Amino acid sequence: MNNKIKGLFFACALLAFGCNNNKPQESASDFSISPEAGTTYKAGDEVKIKVSIPADTKVDSVVYMLDALKLGVGKDTSGISLKTDTISLGIKVITAKVYAAGKDQDVTTNILLLAAKAPEQFTYRVEKTFPHDTSAYTEGLQYIDGVMFESTGEPGHSTIQKVNLQTGKAIQTTKLRDDYFGEGLSVIGDKVVQLTWKNKIGLVYDKASLKLLSTFANNVGVEGWGMCFDGKKLYMDDSTNRIFFLNKDTYQQIGFIDVCDDKGQIDSLNELEYIDGKLYANVYQTDDILVIDPKTGAVLQRIDMKELYPEASRPQDRDWGNNVLNGIAYDAPTKRIFVTGKKWPHMYQVKFVKK
């Protein structure tokens, strides 16, 4: 091939490439989806989901997904409607997989689903006061078989212990390793499970002796905070608004809910208790206890515990930013509810009453 022919061939190749390169290529940017990302809805609202596609594009089908759940298939761009009355709350990712011209492309958005109505407002009545160890940085609390099980935090001082309710004194104590920071606990049969804060380790004890039996890797959530048990599965929170469901035998995640009221997501969920089919949660560094629907994450009631331990009677040199309300325990046979705080001198038996 002489140089002139080579030059002609090269020019034709460039022209062909240029023509092909100038041809509009479909990309994800050609598609859009509504509603706009971050749009807020209330449980029960109907969400209209629709994909916008260029006029010259022939669509074979559109598959709609909510998180990992398939919602339906459309044959055109008319969209679908999502009913929200039976789904859990929080941020929901909506994906439309568009099939066109032998290819498929994903277009995504998200919505924030909140509770349908504001939580009922409750307060409390103190029925009885018991002593509580002021050195106990309370992280987990559970009353069962006439004994208060308490988990305490702080590096080098973390424990799991059985406490005499009447005296506030520990009757049995197991100290954690100095590098462990104790968090929530739950009694499951003849064992007690305890979380650690940032160690990503769970601890399993013999209920009778509090002897450490085993440990397990806990990679669920950001950190280990509160824990409770409903007789079938464990609940665990991690400093966010998410409550995880764990298998009671393997401690592996099997689900979750995101906790929201009618205004937004509620972060810093801390110590947990399961009472008569509902989750009760302290909100860290507040005077609030939330009553939560374990199926949807909706806040049903907000209990204002302000002045349970009157500020006027508190030692002024104490770090009250950390030594806050934390700890809820329930004695199912007698329907008694106990609450306390980190390094508080009292354990309170309370009754929650509507404002």
Order of alpha helices (4+ residues) and beta strands (2+ residues): alpha-beta-beta-beta-beta-beta-beta-beta-beta-beta-beta-beta-beta-beta-beta-beta-beta-beta-beta-beta-beta-beta-beta-beta-beta-beta-beta-beta-beta
